[in-house]
Amino acid sequence: MTQNLLEPVLTPDGWELLNSLGPYSEADSLRLSSQLRDAGHSPEVVAAALTQSRLRAKAQAKFGPFAARMLFTPDGLEQATRLTVAARHAQRYVSAGLSRVADLGCGIGADSMALATLEREVTAVELDETTAAAATMNLLPWSNATVLNADACTVDLSEYDGVWLDPARRTVSSSGSKRLFDPEAFSPPLSFVEGLAETGMPLGVKLGPAIPHESVPENCEAQWVSVDGDVAEVVLWFNTLRRENVRRGALLIRADGAAELTSNTDFGHDDDAPLGPVEGYLYEPDGAIIRSGLVADVARQLDGHLIDPKIAYVCAPGLVETPFARAYRILEVLPYNVKALKSWVKANGIGVLDIKKRGTSVTPEELRKQLLAGSNRSGNKAVHKGMLVLTRIGEDRIAVVVDPV
Ligand SMILES: C[S@@+](CC[C@H](N)C(=O)[O-])C[C@H]1O[C@@H](n2cnc3c(N)ncnc32)[C@H](O)[C@@H]1O
């Protein structure tokens, strides 16, 4: 099906039509489709051009203005690395002095675009023919990039001094595509990647951030990356792409810059984290910090402590500016008990309630409804905003009243 969606825009009429379309509007698409067919374009060309136009609009979030010149498949766009992150992957190859890079499973070519921009000689290998066609078009501006429609596992790598892999982590079946969590079910599988790393080839492999720490091979650096607070990926870096004295790290990318916390200790070193009471300020670490097991390191940086060894909240006596966690001022600590919380809502005239949680199975939406039921009936009372953090210390569930800082 994707074949038919891309081929018609690769004809002169289709290409010209696609590039003549204005900004995509879902509401206008039906009307525009019949208008274009009335103007003499074939239904296949119109459907394909409008699909690309819709995908280009969606792709702006990952590719900014470049999206307007690119081609996509729906899956290719969903799996593509956003350019700000791809640029950082590519920078590693530059820093390591690697100039000929094979991108094994290049998708629509986002990582290859970044590598080519940083003047690496890139061979982008893609098994799926339609996706390879999209990558070919996307990489056209770079004479130092070539696309190969082939199985990555069969490519002769003797000419390359670095490899990038972003294995497919979904299977597509008649019931749609679903995420895979077994690294051996990825394509290419993690064992292929590890085999390649064992030959000494400098390589980076992007995986889903939920990979269990036990599945992270011993001989690599694992770097979790979040973008605007959402954890996007973990990359395992092997051989000369691995930084000295870094076993794991959390790179936080935001519009105004990036911050990174690294550790040269192995996973599991959080076990000796300092523990203490719920008081002062509560800090909620970024997801990349949590995934990389660096919560205890953040606690130490803040002169703080964990409140429970298994819960990723940090408390500290003072307010410390940090890129690694969001801070909340602790106002009150209540037992988790609906009756007590309802009294608190009533006594404080709470009409708008934010609920965060960690380590409890409570559904915040349901609890919010329960707590606010009837709270706004008093008419002329001012409606206050409140925020609760539900968590536990051992088996004791607590509700912490906080104020975002
Ligand atoms: C997650 S996507 C890559 C996305 C890419 N890094 C980007 O940013 O656009 C993985 C791609 O690998 C391709 N693939 C899977 N197995 C492959 C293989 N054995 N050889 C070549 N490509 C393969 C899939 O078709 C898919 O397009």
The ligand as an SDF file (V2000), in Angstrom:
LIG
                    3D

 27 29  0  0  0  0  0  0  0  0999 V2000
   13.6250    2.6420   13.2530 C   0  0  0  0  0  0  0  0  0  0  0  0
   13.7660    2.6960   11.5250 S   0  0  0  0  0  0  0  0  0  0  0  0
   15.1360    3.7340   11.2300 C   0  0  0  0  0  0  0  0  0  0  0  0
   14.8130    5.1840   11.3640 C   0  0  0  0  0  0  0  0  0  0  0  0
   15.9670    6.0860   11.0030 C   0  0  0  0  0  0  0  0  0  0  0  0
   17.0380    6.0400   11.9590 N   0  0  0  0  0  0  0  0  0  0  0  0
   15.5010    7.5250   10.8720 C   0  0  0  0  0  0  0  0  0  0  0  0
   15.8030    8.3080   11.7520 O   0  0  0  0  0  0  0  0  0  0  0  0
   14.8140    7.8390    9.8940 O   0  0  0  0  0  0  0  0  0  0  0  0
   14.3880    1.1040   11.1630 C   0  0  0  0  0  0  0  0  0  0  0  0
   14.4440    0.7630    9.7000 C   0  0  0  0  0  0  0  0  0  0  0  0
   15.2340   -0.4120    9.5330 O   0  0  0  0  0  0  0  0  0  0  0  0
   14.7380   -1.1200    8.4220 C   0  0  0  0  0  0  0  0  0  0  0  0
   15.2410   -2.5030    8.5370 N   0  0  0  0  0  0  0  0  0  0  0  0
   14.8280   -3.4890    9.3610 C   0  0  0  0  0  0  0  0  0  0  0  0
   15.5620   -4.5840    9.1820 N   0  0  0  0  0  0  0  0  0  0  0  0
   16.4750   -4.2880    8.2220 C   0  0  0  0  0  0  0  0  0  0  0  0
   17.5150   -5.0110    7.6140 C   0  0  0  0  0  0  0  0  0  0  0  0
   17.7780   -6.2670    7.9590 N   0  0  0  0  0  0  0  0  0  0  0  0
   18.2420   -4.3920    6.6630 N   0  0  0  0  0  0  0  0  0  0  0  0
   18.0010   -3.1080    6.3070 C   0  0  0  0  0  0  0  0  0  0  0  0
   17.0140   -2.3820    6.8460 N   0  0  0  0  0  0  0  0  0  0  0  0
   16.2690   -2.9590    7.8050 C   0  0  0  0  0  0  0  0  0  0  0  0
   13.2300   -0.9820    8.5510 C   0  0  0  0  0  0  0  0  0  0  0  0
   12.6030   -1.2020    7.3020 O   0  0  0  0  0  0  0  0  0  0  0  0
   13.0960    0.4570    9.0600 C   0  0  0  0  0  0  0  0  0  0  0  0
   12.8620    1.3370    8.0120 O   0  0  0  0  0  0  0  0  0  0  0  0
  1  2  1  0
  2  3  1  0
  2 10  1  0
  3  4  1  0
  4  5  1  0
  5  6  1  0
  5  7  1  0
  7  8  2  0
  7  9  1  0
 10 11  1  0
 11 12  1  0
 11 26  1  0
 12 13  1  0
 13 14  1  0
 13 24  1  0
 14 15  1  0
 14 23  1  0
 15 16  2  0
 16 17  1  0
 17 18  1  0
 17 23  2  0
 18 19  1  0
 18 20  2  0
 20 21  1  0
 21 22  2  0
 22 23  1  0
 24 25  1  0
 24 26  1  0
 26 27  1  0
M  CHG  2   2   1   9  -1
M  END
$$$$
